């Protein structure tokens, strides 16, 4: 048991002081042997996919998703709550439990957001490995993604210089890619706003008649690696065969006749799958209190679905009695996508939702001052203010109703800070239960580890035994517009939806191409239930503007863009990398979180 101190040290100090257990010991807790693993040192390993067959006869455990109300820019502690709940289920209640969470991008790790291993006394360890290279999955995705980008430009280059007969001699057919329709960017796992838009192809290549090459130069850009469609595919695939099929289905452009062009057409799908053959295996780590944790995949939660991998969940549910996973951003984004996208492809049925709330976020929704990362909180957030809190409770109510709309019991976890008062916490508890939550529980897992989430764990165990009637929000047979408008009305509270001309054209093209039956992955701000981050609380009567609609056909969803979405973050004025270094005497990393 980790020694919990009253004055909580930094995350990295806690992690480095932890009593790490050999990963073989952690694996043995859930019935895995060394033959089931590829070891990466003493404290982390990859898990072979054939354990699904090995344990196919075991009954599945209970399946819990941790989500949150609409957060402040600081985040409200979903990952910390996920880990704290797992520690409480294991250490306090003696349950066989596994955590399943996303692998973080190193872009945010070295920028302002920091890591994603949890915090305080509710963390995944080794924390440095978790937040840095881990076992190289993100690097594999980077290389595979950039191989595709090179293959696209190479194919256009050679087609501009070869006749159809010449291509046929090399076993190729003319793809006739329209450069203006290419949607595939290069990627790098660093926040770098200078790469958002670039121009490539500055060279002196000429055609046989002396005219310039028709494909160079052209404008393109970089995304951060976790925004690659390959990352979304890794998170949604159910096995190597399925991975190969999904990669082959990826549409990266249209030809000059308006037909989709895929990675299978390009001839690169097999090579991409080879590069991802190890990345498909989940990574096994541990919590501070020694519970197993699968860390696997980390797709963006706006243009992608923002959940860890289906494969990790499937394996965990055969090995544990309780599996706790986490979906990105607030419940209007991550939870809805967890249910309508991830659960569709996995076939897994959730037993309960844990909805994380904080006093500070609810006060913000009640009209409190702006919350800015790196700046001190206003006095309204550090002193009792029941009037402000009461005004903000409506945001919590919307998320409770949205979760219950899917037919799943909801437990509200109030992630408590030292400045929260008993009256504020009681107001939240009473309101949550009035709105239909099965329970609302104060948690102190950041400061107290699993012991601080014992009441939450007890409530979750009880909620998992409640009758449920899980159902998707919409049928896939609906048109793209029907699905978009249903999500906008039922989850966000919009009065209607408008479409820019480009979005109208794209929807028509996708319907014609046969992509209309895919689920919808809405890309909007996480800072409001609406499209406008300044609209807090539970806004009503707004019109949701769809400016563009794109397709991740390989991953298996359509993503409408609501407002401007950046897939390449920029660096902050004082990014985290300025504080990170290595102690040359001990070899330990310092300054990380």
Buried (B, 14 or more C-beta within 10 A) or exposed (E): EBEBEEEBEBBBEBBBEBEBBEBBEBBEBBBBEEEBBBBBEEBBBBBBBEBBEBBEEEEBBBBBBBBBBBBBBBBBBBBBBBBBBBBBBBBBBEBBBBBBBBBBBBBBBBBBBBBBBBBBBBBBBBBBBBBBBBBBBBBBBBBBBBBBBEBBBEBBBEBEEBEEEEBEEEEBEEBEBBBEBBBBBBBBBBBBEEBBEBEBBEEEEEEEEEEEBEBBEBEBBBBBBBBBBBBBBBBBBBBBEBBBBBBBBBBBBBBEEEBBBBBBBBEBBEBBBEBBEEBBBBBBBBBBBBBBBBBBBBBBBBBBBBBBBBBBBBBBBBBBBBBBBBBBBBBBBBBBBBBBBBBBBBEBEBBBBBBBBBBBBBBBBBEBEEBEEEEEBBEBBBEBBBEBBBBBBBBBBBBBBBBBBBBBBBBBBBBBBEEBBEEBBEBBBEBBBEBEBBBBBBBBBBBBBBBBBBBBBBBBBBBBEEEBEEEBBBEEEBEBBBBBBBBBBBBBBBEEBEBBEEBEEBBEBBBEBEBBBBBBBBBBBBBBBBBBBEBBBBBBEBEBBBBBBBBBBBBBBBBBBBBEBEBBBBBBEEBBBEEBEEEEEEEEBBBBB
